[in-house]
Every structure is written in C-alpha cells, then in structure tokens.
C-alpha cells in the first residue's frame, strides 16, 4: 500500500527511503521470530534491491538534468518518513539489545526500570505536545513519538504479554498511523487543509478519506475491534503481571490524551458545517475543486485513496483477526518467546 501511494502519488525521493525503512523493520522482526529468510533474500530481495537502487539513481539523475531537483523532503512526506524510520530503528534496537545483552541481563543490571520510566514520561509528553498542536501533521508526529515509546514500555516489563504487545505495536501502530498520514496528505492535496480549524465538514466533502481518518483515530485511542485496542489490552495485562502495575495508569492517561487530541478532529469532520474561509481549495489529478463554504463531494485520486482505505481497513482486520495463526499478534508472540527464552 505504501509503495502504491508513493510511486503513483508522489515523485519525491522520500518514497523509496520510507518503503525501504518499512521493509527493513519487517525483515528484522521476521528474523527475530526465527522465520527462515535465506530463500527470500537470496532469490528475490537482493535482485529487487539492486534494480530498485539503479532505478532510483537514474531517476534522480534525470530529474536533476531536467532542472527539477526535487530530491529533498517535501512537507507532505517529512513526518511520514519519520514514522517509518522510527519503526525500523525501534525494531533494530530491540534486536541488537537482545543479541548483545539479553533481556534478563539488562534486567539484572537494573537498566530496564529507568528505561521504563523514561518511556512512560515520553508517552505522556508526546501526547501533551500533540494536544497543543494545531497543525494536523505535527499533531500526528508527536502522537508517533508517544506511541513508539509503547514498544519500549512493553519490552521493559519483561513479561510475555508486555513484550508481545510491544512487538505487535510496531505493526499495529504502523498501519493506523500510516493511514492517518495518508489522510492528512489527501486533505492537503485536495483542499489545502493542514490545520484542525480547517477540517469543518470534511466528512461531507471527502467521506471516504474522513472515514479512514476516523478509523485510524479510533484505533490510536484504543477503542474495541481496532488494532490499537489489542495492543493496549495486551500491554495492560503485561503491566499487571510485572512488578510495575502502575504502568496501567500511564496507559489510561495516554488513552484519555489520545481521545482529547483525536476526537476534536473527528467531531469537526462529521458534526460541523464546512468552513467558509479556512480551507483553500486546490486541484490535483482526478480531484474537483470546491468553492469555499460549498458542500461539494471531492473525487480524490484513486491512486491515493485506495491505499488509504485499504490501510485503514487492515488496521481493523488485524484487530478482529488477532487470534488467527498468521496474525501479527501471533507472530509477535513467537518473537516475544524468543526474546524471553
């Protein structure tokens, strides 16, 4: 889904980097779970990486030669890049710490409790900063800071449920947050909307995108049937099984803060009249420009809308299908069992 969006919806170099970061994170987690990757990496991955790198370099050279050097991060993608890189880095840190020290050695050295406290403070601080931001992408970026710290909390609890939840949140939060960033990009692309105060009536003008944003927001809050609910429930169980049951209070406070900075956006989209002057319409391929104040249903480009809707739907599916054998939760449980021995 990320590849479809980036290749058809953007020509920025950030697309390849983000896709690579997600791929790296996925491979790290699969290797941690003991999944044999020799055939995959030898037969398919290396040739694809070589072809992709050559194509990427040739495309960049062509763009520069044509005088349109768009090789830097654009505002639409800088925060999405940060998210995907955070996912890959967090997965890598978990793997390296487990290989070098081992979770029990780290616990005996007494470093996990301070790490747990810092992670909990980061969860609350990130949520607080998100609550203060009017810009939609900045709000999502600080939310990412908060939610990536959940992974560290899960690992620091040194329980099967906590570690499982920490690992699975890499996938769950990735699906939910990528869907939200996709929606933010569509709002900016179709209507020039970048701030919370400009989101009035978006549910009437861009119903599919608004629905995807609502699903992602509910997942980040942790409402039932979403992937976020599964993650937070597992982390709560892990906290109760550990020596740090007070973490449950941090989770509850975080969910309340999540609701405080996501629900106003949902309310503005579905229960407020379209803003008269805040939104500055912009046309893009396949979209229809709307006059300020008019309730006109936009036709988002299919190449951007389809990955957004599918990613949002996937965040619900992995929550509903958490008990299936090949669900992210079950794979995360295998990773956690390997980490804890």
N, C-alpha and C positions, 0 to 999 in steps of 0.2 A: 504493500500500500504506500509506504514511504517512497519507494522507487517510482511508482506511477505518478505520484504527486510531484516529485522533484524533477523528473525528466519531462513531463508534459506541462507542468505548471510553473516551472522556473528554469532559467538558464544560468543561475549563479553557480559558482564553483562549490559553494557550501553544500549543495545537494549530494555530491559524491562523498564528501567528508562525513556528512551525517549518516548516510547509508553505511559507510564503512565502519563508523563507530558502533552502530547498532549490530552489525554483523560480528564485530569483534567481541562485543559483550555477550552475544548469543553463543559464540563458539567457546568462550571462557566458561560459561555456565554448563554447556553440554560436556565439556571436558571434565569439569568438576563432578558431574554426575556419573562419570565413568562411561559415557557413550563413545564407542569407537569412531573416530573421525578420519582415520588414515585413508580410507577409500574416498570419502567425500573431499578431503583436502587435496589428495593426490590427483584424482581423476577430473574433478570439476572445479574446485575452488581456485587452485593455482592458475590454470589457464584463463579462467574468468577474470581473476585479478590482474593478470598480465595484459589481457585485451582491454580491460577497463582502464588501466593506468595509461596505456598507449593512447586510447581514445580520448581520455581526459586531457593529456598533454597536448595532443593535436588540436583538440577543440579550443583550449586556452590560447595556443599559438595563433589559430585562425582568428579568434576574437580580437586579440591584440593587434594583429596585422590589419584588421578592418577598422581599427581606431575606436573600438567599443570595449575597452578593457574593464569588464565587469567581473573581476576576479576577487574582489573583496566581499566581506559580509554585507548583505543588504539588511535594512531594518526588519524586513519581514521574516528573515531566517536566523538572525543572530541568537534569539532566545531558543528557538527550536534546536539549533546547533548545540547550545549549552546543555540542553536536556539530554540529547543523545550522547554527548561526550561524557556527561555525568554518569549515565547508565553504564557505559563501557568502563570508565575509570573505577566506579564502585565495584563492579564485578571483578575487575582486575585486582583491586586492593584486597577483596575477600579471598581471592585465590592465593595471592602472594603471602598474606599473613598466615593462611592455613598451611601453606607449604613450608615457610621459613620457621614459624614458631609453633603452630598448632594451637587450637582454641584453648585447650586446658593449660598449656604452658603460659599463655597470655593471661589466663585467669589466675594462675598461681603467682605470677609476677605482680598482680594487683593493678594491671593497666586497664582492665575492662570496665571496672566501676567508674573511674574518671572519664573514660571514653563514653560510657552510657550517660553520665550526667551532662557532658558537653553536647552529645547528640540530642538529648531531651531539650536542653536550652536552645539548640539550633532549631528544633521543630517549632517551639513556641515563638522564637524570634522571627523565623521565616514567615510564619502565619501572621504575626503582628505587622511586619513590613508589607506583606501582601494586602492586608486590610487598609493600609494607609495609601496605597497606590491607586490613582485614577486611571492611569494608562493600562489597558487590558493586558498587553503582553508583559509589562513589568509586573503586574499582579500575578500572572501565570508563572513568571520567572521566579519570584520569591516563594510562590507555592511549591515550585520544584525544589528549591533549597530545603524547604521544610520536609517534603515527602521523601527525598533521597536519604535524609537522616534517619527515617524509619528503618532503613536497611541496616544501618549501624546499630540501632537500638536492638533489632532482632538478633543480630549476631552476638551482641554484648550480653544478652540474657543467658547464654549458654544452656538453652533448653531446646528440645527438638521442635516444639511448636513455635518458639520465638525465632529460631534460625530458619525454619521452613518459611515463616511469614516474611522474614527479611529478604530471603532469596526470591520468593514469588512476587514480592512487591516490585522488584526490578521489571518484571513483565507487566504486571497489572497497572502500576503507575505509568509505565511507558505507554501502554495502549490508551489509557484515559487522558494523559497529558498531551500526547501527540494529537489525539482527536481535538482537544481544546485548542492547541496551537494551529491546527488546520482551520478550525472555525474562525479563529482570530485573523488568520491570513485571508480567508474568504470575505469576512466583514470589511477588512481594509481594501481588498481588491475590488469588491463590487460597489461599495458605498463610501469608501474612505473613512470608515468608522474605526477609531482606535481607542476611544475612551468610554468609560462606563456611562457617562452622562449622554452619550450619543446612541445608546442601544435601545432607546424607547421604540416599541412597536416592531422590533426586528422579527418577532415570531410571525407577524402578518406578511412581512416583506420577503423574508428568507426563511420559510418554515422548516425546510429540511436541515439547513445549517444550524438554525436555532435549536431544533430538536436534538441534533448531535451534540451541541454545546451543553444542553440541559442534561443529557445522559452522562456526559463526561463530568459535569459539575456534581451531579448526584453521586457518582462513583467516588470522586475525591472526598466528598463529605463522609461517605461510608454507608449510604442507605442500602437496605437489603436488596438482593438479587444482583447487585453490581459487583465487579471485581474488588472495588475498594472495601466493601463490607467483609468479604472473605479475608482480605489481608488484615484488616484491623481486628477482626474477631480472633484470628489465629495469634496475632501479636498480644492481644489481651490474655488469651489462655497461656501463652508463654510467660507473660509477666506474672501471672498468678502462680505458676509452677516454679518460678525462680525465687531468688532472695530479694527481689525488688518489686513487690506488688504495687508500690506507689506509681510505677510507670503507667498503670491503668488510668490514674488521674490525669497524667500528661496526655494520654490518648483521647480521653473525653474532652479535655480543654482544647486540644488540637482540632477535634471534630467540630466543636462549637465555633472555633475561629474560622474553620473552613466554611461552615454554613454562613457565617457573618460576611465573608467576602465573596462567596459564590451566589448565594440566594438573591442578593440585590440585583445582580446581573440577570438572573433568570426572571425575576419579577419585572424588571424593566422591559425585557424582551416580550413577555406574554401578557402583561397586565397594564402597560402604559401605552398611551397613544404615540404614534410616530412623532419624533422631534421635528420642530419646524425649521430649525436653522443649524443644529449641531452637526448633522450628517452632511458631508459634502460628497455628492454623488460622483462616481467615476465609472467609466465604461471599461469593460475588458472583453476579451474574446468570448462571445456567447452570452454576455450579460446585457440587460436592458437598463439604461439609465433612468432613474426616477427623479422627479422634481421634489425639492424639499417640502416636507409636510404631506406628500401624497402617499397613500397606502397602495403601492404597486408591488406585485409579487415579482421578485427578481428571478431571472433564469441564470443560475450560476453555471460556469463551465463544467461540463460533465467530468472532465479530466481532474478537476479539483474537488468536485462534490462527491463523486463515487468513493474515492479513498477515505474521505472524511466520514461518510455514513457507515462504511464497512468497518472502519476502525472503532467507531463508537459502538456499533452493534457487537463487535468482537469483545469489547470490554464488558458487555453484559453476558455474552455467551460463556466466557471463561469463568464468570461467577456462577452461572447456573449449572455449568458442566464441571464444576470443580472436583467432583468425585470420579470422573472418568479416568481411565488408566493413563491416557496421554495428555491430560490436562496439565497446565503449568504448575498447579498446586502439587500434583503427584510427582512431577519431575523435581520440583523444589524440595519435596520431602526426601527424595533419593540423594540430592545434593547435601541436605542437612545431615542425613545419616552418615554420609561420607565424611563431612567436616567433624562431626562429633564422635566418629568412630563407633 
